Amino acid sequence: MNEFPVLSDEQNKELAELKQELEENVEKNQIYRTEAEMRYSVLQDGKQPTNATKYWQCVREQAVMYEQLTQDSFAYRNLIIDIEEAKEQYQKETNTYQKRRLEIKIDELEFGLSGLLRVAKDRYREIKLWSKLKKEFDDGSFDNTDVYNFETGKEAMEIRLQKRAVTLTQGSNQAEVLNVLGPLATINKDYKHILDPKDFKKLNGVKK
């Protein structure tokens, strides 16, 4: 759009001077996650403690992006038809007001199309990054064909629970303690003694 009727002539003039800057912003504005966010937020050790869990999280994230890219492709095809249809109607329309409405509709559809193309481009970028990260974490130490592998899941869960356990204090409530130590003692019998009533009360700050 070259002008904004919701602004004054002076405001439109000032905004026109920023046109190049604003167009650059549209192109370089972040849409999805950076590699740093993927590595240190999505794949951080607290949530994904092993290479196996990091790999499978990459698989899940990449699958979601690919599915959404497919949906975007359907939306793109529909938008192309909508634009062609609106342009054809515009050429045939004789009513002045309807013709103006169609002109607005075409501008709006084309604006939506350009936004969709930017989104699709960034989805592609993130899909490629997930592929790179999958290769990095696929070190041969786990079965990369079975996300439901029991030992892989057990190991990751135990590590997560161990990390949560070290954050427990005497101020932690009983439900919170049990939610951590119950599963941990079930996975690893070395922790079973912690669920002894005496030890449990001591951990929870109960003196008697």
PAZAPA-4460 file (N, C-alpha, C; in steps of 0.05 Angstrom, whole numbers, plus 32768, in hexadecimal, padded with zeros to 4 digits):
% residues 208
    n_x    n_y    n_z   ca_x   ca_y   ca_z    c_x    c_y    c_z   seq   type   mol
   8011   7FE8   8000   8000   8000   8000   8012   8019   8000     1      M     A
   800B   802D   7FEF   801B   8045   7FEC   8012   805B   7FFF     2      N     A
   7FFA   805A   8009   7FF1   806F   801B   7FDD   8063   802F     3      E     A
   7FDA   8072   8045   7FC8   8069   805B   7FB3   807E   8060     4      F     A
   7F9B   807A   8057   7F86   808D   805A   7F7E   8093   8077     5      P     A
   7F87   8082   808A   7F81   8087   80A6   7F95   809B   80B2     6      V     A
   7FA9   80A4   80A2   7FBC   80B8   80AB   7FB8   80D2   809C     7      L     A
   7FC3   80E7   80A7   7FC1   8101   809A   7FD4   8102   8082     8      S     A
   7FD1   8116   8071   7FE4   8119   805B   8000   811D   8064     9      D     A
   8004   812C   807A   801F   8131   8084   802B   8117   808F    10      E     A
   801A   8107   809D   8024   80EE   80A8   802B   80DA   8092    11      Q     A
   801B   80DA   807D   8020   80C9   8066   803B   80D1   8058    12      N     A
   803F   80EB   8057   8058   80F5   804B   8070   80ED   805B    13      K     A
   806E   80EF   8076   8084   80E7   8087   8089   80C9   8086    14      E     A
   8073   80BA   8085   8075   809D   8083   8082   8094   8069    15      L     A
   807C   80A3   8054   8087   809C   8039   80A5   809F   803A    16      A     A
   80AF   80B1   804A   80CC   80B4   804D   80D9   809C   805B    17      E     A
   80C9   808D   8069   80D3   8076   8077   80CD   805C   8068    18      L     A
   80C3   805F   8050   80BA   8047   8041   80CF   8032   803E    19      K     A
   80E7   803A   8036   80FD   8026   8033   8103   8018   804D    20      Q     A
   8104   8027   8063   810A   801C   807D   80F4   8008   8085    21      E     A
   80DB   800F   8081   80C5   7FFE   8089   80C4   7FE5   8078    22      L     A
   80CA   7FE7   805E   80CA   7FD0   804D   80E1   7FBD   8055    23      E     A
   80F7   7FC8   805D   810E   7FB8   8067   8106   7FA9   8080    24      E     A
   80F8   7FB8   8092   80EF   7FAC   80AB   80DD   7F93   80A6    25      N     A
   80CB   7F96   8093   80B9   7F80   808D   80C9   7F67   8084    26      V     A
   80DE   7F6C   8075   80ED   7F55   806B   80FF   7F48   8080    27      E     A
   810A   7F59   8092   811D   7F4E   80A6   8111   7F49   80C1    28      K     A
   80F8   7F50   80C5   80EB   7F4B   80DE   80E9   7F2D   80E4    29      N     A
   80EF   7F26   80FD   80EF   7F09   8105   80D2   7EFF   8105    30      Q     A
   80CE   7EE7   80FA   80B4   7EDB   80FB   80B4   7EC3   810D    31      I     A
   80C6   7EB0   8108   80C8   7E98   8119   80E3   7E98   8128    32      Y     A
   80EA   7E82   8134   8101   7E82   8147   811C   7E83   8139    33      R     A
   812E   7E91   8147   814A   7E91   813F   8157   7E77   8147    34      T     A
   816F   7E72   813C   817D   7E59   8144   8184   7E5A   8161    35      E     A
   818B   7E71   816C   8191   7E73   8188   8179   7E6C   8199    36      A     A
   8161   7E75   8192   8149   7E6E   81A1   8143   7E51   819F    37      E     A
   8148   7E45   8188   8143   7E28   8184   8156   7E18   8196    38      M     A
   816F   7E20   8197   8183   7E11   81A6   8180   7E15   81C4    39      R     A
   817C   7E2E   81CD   817E   7E34   81E9   8164   7E37   81F7    40      Y     A
   814E   7E36   81E8   8133   7E37   81F5   8124   7E1D   81F0    41      S     A
   811F   7E17   81D7   8110   7DFE   81D0   8120   7DE5   81D8    42      V     A
   813A   7DE6   81D3   814A   7DCE   81D8   815C   7DD0   81F1    43      L     A
   8155   7DE2   8203   8165   7DE5   821B   8165   7DCC   822C    44      Q     A
   817C   7DC8   823A   8181   7DAF   8249   816C   7DA9   825E    45      D     A
   815F   7DBE   8269   814B   7DB9   827D   8133   7DAA   8273    46      G     A
   812C   7DB0   825A   8115   7DA3   824D   811D   7D8A   823D    47      K     A
   8134   7D8D   822F   813D   7D77   821D   8159   7D6F   8226    48      Q     A
   815C   7D5E   823A   8177   7D59   8246   818A   7D47   8236    49      P     A
   8180   7D39   8222   8192   7D27   8214   8191   7D2D   81F6    50      T     A
   81A5   7D23   81E7   81A5   7D27   81CA   818C   7D1A   81BE    51      N     A
   8183   7D04   81C9   816B   7CF7   81BF   8152   7D08   81C1    52      A     A
   814E   7D14   81D9   8137   7D25   81DC   8139   7D3F   81CB    53      T     A
   8151   7D49   81C8   8155   7D60   81B7   814E   7D59   819A    54      K     A
   8157   7D42   8191   8152   7D39   8176   8134   7D36   8171    55      Y     A
   8126   7D29   8184   8109   7D25   8180   80F9   7D3E   8182    56      W     A
   8103   7D52   8192   80F5   7D6C   8192   80F9   7D7A   8178    57      Q     A
   8111   7D77   816C   8116   7D82   8151   8102   7D76   813D    58      C     A
   80FE   7D5C   813F   80EB   7D4E   812D   80CF   7D5A   8130    59      V     A
   80C6   7D5D   8149   80AB   7D68   814E   80A9   7D85   8143    60      R     A
   80BD   7D95   8149   80BC   7DB1   8140   80BC   7DB3   8121    61      E     A
   80CD   7DA3   8115   80CF   7DA3   80F8   80B5   7D99   80EB    62      Q     A
   80A9   7D85   80F7   8090   7D7A   80EC   807A   7D8F   80ED    63      A     A
   8078   7D9E   8103   8064   7DB3   8106   8068   7DC9   80F0    64      V     A
   8081   7DD1   80EC   8087   7DE6   80D8   8081   7DDC   80BC    65      M     A
   8087   7DC3   80B7   8081   7DB8   809C   8063   7DB6   8097    66      Y     A
   8054   7DAE   80AC   8037   7DAD   80A9   802B   7DC8   80A4    67      E     A
   8035   7DDC   80B3   802B   7DF7   80B0   8033   7E03   8095    68      Q     A
   804B   7DFC   808B   8053   7E05   8070   8040   7DF9   805B    69      L     A
   8038   7DE0   805F   8025   7DD4   804D   800A   7DE2   804D    70      T     A
   8001   7DE9   8065   7FE8   7DF9   8068   7FEB   7E14   805B    71      Q     A
   8002   7E21   805E   8007   7E3B   8051   8006   7E38   8033    72      D     A
   800F   7E22   8029   800E   7E1E   800C   7FF2   7E1C   8001    73      S     A
   7FE0   7E0F   8011   7FC4   7E0E   800A   7FB8   7E2B   800A    74      F     A
   7FBF   7E3A   801F   7FB5   7E55   8022   7FBF   7E67   800B    75      A     A
   7FD8   7E62   8003   7FE3   7E71   7FEC   7FD3   7E6C   7FD3    76      Y     A
   7FCE   7E53   7FCD   7FBF   7E4C   7FB5   7FA3   7E59   7FB5    77      R     A
   7F96   7E58   7FCC   7F7C   7E65   7FCE   7F7D   7E83   7FCA    78      N     A
   7F92   7E90   7FD5   7F96   7EAC   7FD2   7F9A   7EB4   7FB5    79      L     A
   7FA9   7EA5   7FA7   7FAE   7EAA   7F8A   7F94   7EAA   7F7B    80      I     A
   7F83   7E96   7F81   7F68   7E94   7F74   7F57   7EAC   7F7C    81      I     A
   7F58   7EB4   7F96   7F48   7ECA   7F9F   7F50   7EE4   7F91    82      D     A
   7F6B   7EE8   7F8E   7F75   7F00   7F81   7F6C   7F01   7F63    83      I     A
   7F70   7EEA   7F56   7F69   7EE9   7F39   7F4B   7EEE   7F36    84      E     A
   7F3B   7EE2   7F47   7F1E   7EE5   7F46   7F16   7F02   7F4B    85      E     A
   7F22   7F0F   7F5F   7F1C   7F2B   7F65   7F24   7F3E   7F4F    86      A     A
   7F3A   7F38   7F42   7F43   7F49   7F2C   7F30   7F46   7F14    87      K     A
   7F27   7F2E   7F0F   7F14   7F29   7EFA   7EFA   7F38   7EFF    88      E     A
   7EF0   7F36   7F18   7ED8   7F44   7F1F   7EDC   7F63   7F1C    89      Q     A
   7EF3   7F6C   7F23   7EF9   7F89   7F22   7EF7   7F92   7F05    90      Y     A
   7F02   7F83   7EF2   7F01   7F8A   7ED6   7EE4   7F8C   7ECB    91      Q     A
   7ED3   7F7A   7ED6   7EB7   7F79   7ECC   7EA4   7F8C   7EDB    92      K     A
   7EAC   7F94   7EF3   7E9A   7FA4   7F04   7E95   7FC0   7EF8    93      E     A
   7E7C   7FC8   7EF8   7E75   7FE3   7EEE   7E6D   7FF6   7F04    94      T     A
   7E65   7FEB   7F1B   7E5D   7FFB   7F32   7E76   8008   7F3E    95      N     A
   7E77   8022   7F41   7E8E   8030   7F4B   7E96   8027   7F67    96      T     A
   7E82   8024   7F78   7E88   801D   7F94   7E92   8000   7F96    97      Y     A
   7E85   7FEF   7F88   7E8E   7FD3   7F88   7EAA   7FD0   7F7D    98      Q     A
   7EAF   7FE0   7F68   7ECA   7FDF   7F5C   7EDF   7FE8   7F71    99      K     A
   7ED9   7FFD   7F80   7EEC   8006   7F95   7EEF   7FF1   7FAB   100      R     A
   7ED9   7FE4   7FB2   7EDB   7FCF   7FC6   7EED   7FB8   7FBC   101      R     A
   7EEA   7FB1   7FA3   7EFB   7F9C   7F97   7F18   7FA4   7F97   102      L     A
   7F1D   7FBE   7F91   7F39   7FC8   7F92   7F45   7FC4   7FAD   103      E     A
   7F36   7FCB   7FC2   7F3F   7FC7   7FDE   7F44   7FAA   7FE3   104      I     A
   7F31   7F99   7FDA   7F33   7F7C   7FDF   7F4D   7F71   7FD2   105      K     A
   7F53   7F7A   7FBA   7F6B   7F70   7FAC   7F84   7F79   7FBB   106      I     A
   7F85   7F92   7FC4   7F9C   7F9C   7FD3   7F9F   7F8B   7FED   107      D     A
   7F89   7F86   7FFA   7F8A   7F76   8013   7F94   7F5A   800E   108      E     A
   7F8A   7F4D   7FF9   7F92   7F32   7FF2   7FAF   7F31   7FEB   109      L     A
   7FB9   7F44   7FDC   7FD5   7F44   7FD4   7FE7   7F4A   7FEC   110      E     A
   7FDE   7F5A   7FFE   7FED   7F5F   8017   7FEF   7F45   8027   111      F     A
   7FD8   7F37   8029   7FD8   7F1D   8038   7FEA   7F09   802A   112      G     A
   7FEB   7F09   8010   7FFC   7EF7   8001   8019   7EFC   8006   113      L     A
   8021   7F15   8007   803E   7F1B   800C   8046   7F13   8028   114      S     A
   8033   7F16   803B   8039   7F0D   8057   803B   7EEF   8058   115      G     A
   802A   7EE1   804A   802B   7EC4   8049   8045   7EBA   803E   116      L     A
   804F   7EC7   8029   8068   7EBF   801D   8080   7EC3   8030   117      L     A
   807F   7ED8   8040   8094   7EDD   8054   8093   7EC7   8069   118      R     A
   807B   7EC0   8072   8078   7EAB   8086   8083   7E91   807C   119      V     A
   807B   7E8A   8063   8084   7E71   8057   80A3   7E70   8055   120      A     A
   80AF   7E86   804D   80CC   7E88   804B   80D9   7E83   8066   121      K     A
   80CD   7E8D   807B   80DA   7E8A   8095   80D4   7E6E   80A0   122      D     A
   80BE   7E62   8099   80B9   7E46   80A1   80CE   7E34   8094   123      R     A
   80D4   7E3A   807B   80E9   7E2A   806C   8103   7E2D   807B   124      Y     A
   810A   7E46   8083   8124   7E4A   8091   8125   7E39   80AB   125      R     A
   810F   7E39   80BA   810F   7E2A   80D3   810F   7E0C   80CE   126      E     A
   8101   7E03   80BA   8102   7DE6   80B3   811F   7DDD   80AD   127      I     A
   812E   7DEE   809F   814A   7DE8   8098   815B   7DE7   80B2   128      K     A
   8155   7DF9   80C4   8165   7DFA   80DD   815F   7DE1   80EE   129      L     A
   8146   7DD9   80EF   813F   7DC1   80FF   814E   7DA8   80F3   130      W     A
   8150   7DA8   80D8   815E   7D92   80CB   817C   7D92   80D3   131      S     A
   8188   7DAA   80D4   81A4   7DAC   80DC   81A7   7DA3   80F9   132      K     A
   8195   7DAA   810B   8197   7DA3   8127   8193   7D85   812A   133      L     A
   8180   7D79   811C   817C   7D5C   811D   8195   7D4D   8117   134      K     A
   81A3   7D55   8102   81BD   7D48   80FB   81D1   7D4B   8111   135      K     A
   81D1   7D62   811E   81E4   7D67   8133   81E0   7D55   814B   136      E     A
   81C7   7D51   8153   81C1   7D41   816B   81BE   7D23   8165   137      F     A
   81BC   7D1B   814C   81BA   7CFF   8145   81D6   7CF3   8146   138      D     A
   81E0   7CEC   815E   81FC   7CE3   8161   81FF   7CC5   8162   139      D     A
   81E9   7CB6   815C   81EA   7C99   815C   81E7   7C8C   8177   140      G     A
   81E1   7C9C   818B   81DF   7C90   81A7   81C2   7C88   81AD   141      S     A
   81B0   7C8C   819A   8194   7C85   819F   8186   7C7C   8185   142      F     A
   816F   7C70   8188   8160   7C67   8171   8151   7C7F   8165   143      D     A
   8159   7C88   814D   814C   7CA0   8141   8135   7C98   812F   144      N     A
   812B   7C7F   8132   8114   7C77   8122   80FB   7C73   8134   145      T     A
   80FF   7C73   814E   80E8   7C6D   8160   80E7   7C82   8176   146      D     A
   80D4   7C95   8173   80D1   7CA9   8187   80C6   7C9E   81A1   147      V     A
   80BA   7C86   81A0   80AE   7C7A   81B8   80C1   7C67   81C6   148      Y     A
   80DB   7C68   81BF   80EE   7C56   81CC   80EE   7C5A   81EA   149      N     A
   80EA   7C44   81F9   80E6   7C46   8215   80FF   7C50   8224   150      F     A
   8116   7C45   821E   812E   7C4C   822C   8136   7C69   8228   151      E     A
   8132   7C72   820F   8138   7C8E   8209   8126   7CA1   821A   152      T     A
   810D   7C9A   821B   80FA   7CAB   822A   80FF   7CA9   8248   153      G     A
   8106   7C92   8251   810B   7C8E   826E   8123   7C9E   8277   154      K     A
   8139   7C9D   8267   8151   7CAB   826E   814C   7CC9   826F   155      E     A
   813E   7CD4   825C   8138   7CF0   825B   8127   7CF9   8273   156      A     A
   8113   7CE9   8279   8101   7CEF   828F   8110   7CEF   82AA   157      M     A
   8122   7CDC   82AD   8131   7CDA   82C6   8143   7CF3   82CA   158      E     A
   8150   7CFB   82B4   8161   7D12   82B6   8151   7D2B   82BC   159      I     A
   813A   7D2F   82AF   8129   7D46   82B5   8120   7D46   82D3   160      R     A
   8118   7D2F   82DD   8110   7D2D   82F8   8126   7D32   830C   161      L     A
   813E   7D28   8305   8156   7D2E   8316   815B   7D4C   8318   162      Q     A
   8159   7D59   8302   815D   7D76   8302   8148   7D85   8311   163      K     A
   812F   7D7B   8310   811A   7D87   8320   811E   7D82   833E   164      R     A
   8128   7D6A   8343   812C   7D61   835F   8140   7D74   836E   165      A     A
   8155   7D7C   8360   8169   7D8C   836E   815F   7DA9   8373   166      V     A
   8148   7DB0   8367   813D   7DCA   836D   8129   7DCA   8384   167      T     A
   8122   7DB2   838D   8110   7DB0   83A4   811D   7DBA   83BD   168      L     A
   810D   7DC8   83CD   8117   7DD2   83E7   8103   7DCB   83FD   169      T     A
   8109   7DD3   8415   80F7   7DCE   842B   80DD   7DDE   8428   170      Q     A
   80DE   7DF1   8416   80C6   7E01   8412   80B4   7DF5   83FC   171      G     A
   80BD   7DE0   83EF   80AD   7DD3   83DA   8096   7DC4   83E7   172      S     A
   807E   7DC7   83DC   8067   7DB9   83E8   8067   7D9B   83E1   173      N     A
   8057   7D8C   83F0   8058   7D6F   83ED   8050   7D66   83D2   174      Q     A
   803D   7D73   83C6   8034   7D6B   83AB   804B   7D6E   8397   175      A     A
   8059   7D85   8399   806F   7D8B   8387   8085   7D76   838A   176      E     A
   808B   7D6F   83A4   80A0   7D5C   83A9   8099   7D40   839E   177      V     A
   8080   7D38   83A3   8077   7D1E   8399   8076   7D1D   837B   178      L     A
   806F   7D33   836E   806F   7D33   8351   808A   7D2F   8344   179      N     A
   809F   7D35   8354   80BA   7D31   834A   80C5   7D17   8354   180      V     A
   80C4   7D12   836E   80D1   7CFB   837A   80C2   7CE1   8375   181      L     A
   80A7   7CE3   8372   8098   7CCB   836C   80A0   7CBE   8352   182      G     A
   809F   7CCC   833C   80A8   7CC1   8322   80C6   7CB9   8323   183      P     A
   80D6   7CCA   8330   80F3   7CC5   8331   80F9   7CAB   833F   184      L     A
   80EB   7CA6   8356   80EF   7C8D   8365   80E5   7C75   8356   185      A     A
   80D1   7C79   8345   80C6   7C64   8335   80D9   7C5C   831E   186      T     A
   80E6   7C70   8313   80F9   7C6B   82FD   8113   7C5F   8308   187      I     A
   811D   7C6B   831D   8137   7C63   8328   8133   7C5C   8346   188      N     A
   8137   7C42   834C   8132   7C39   8368   8146   7C45   837C   189      K     A
   815C   7C51   8371   816F   7C5E   8383   8162   7C76   8392   190      D     A
   814C   7C80   8387   813F   7C97   8394   8128   7C8E   83A5   191      Y     A
   8123   7C74   83A7   810B   7C6B   83B5   810B   7C73   83D3   192      K     A
   8124   7C74   83DF   8125   7C7A   83FB   811B   7C96   8401   193      H     A
   811C   7CA8   83ED   8113   7CC3   83F2   80F5   7CC4   83F9   194      I     A
   80E7   7CB0   83F0   80CA   7CAF   83F5   80C3   7CA3   8410   195      L     A
   80D8   7C9B   841F   80D3   7C92   843A   80C7   7CA9   844A   196      D     A
   80B2   7CA4   8459   80A4   7CBA   8467   80B7   7CCC   8476   197      P     A
   80CB   7CC1   8483   80DD   7CD2   8493   80EE   7CE4   8481   198      K     A
   80F9   7CD9   846B   8109   7CE9   8459   80F8   7CFD   844A   199      D     A
   80DF   7CF5   8443   80CD   7D06   8435   80C6   7D1F   8445   200      F     A
   80C0   7D1A   845F   80B9   7D30   8471   80D0   7D43   8475   201      K     A
   80E9   7D37   8476   8100   7D48   847A   8105   7D5A   8462   202      K     A
   8101   7D4F   844A   8105   7D5E   8432   80F0   7D74   8430   203      L     A
   80D8   7D6E   843A   80C3   7D82   8438   80C2   7D95   8450   204      N     A
   80D6   7D94   8462   80D8   7DA7   8477   80C7   7DA0   848F   205      G     A
   80BD   7D87   8491   80AD   7D7F   84A8   80BF   7D73   84BC   206      V     A
   80BF   7D7E   84D5   80D2   7D75   84E9   80C9   7D5C   84F7   207      K     A
   80AF   7D57   84F9   80A5   7D3F   8507   8096   7D2D   84F4   208      K     A
***
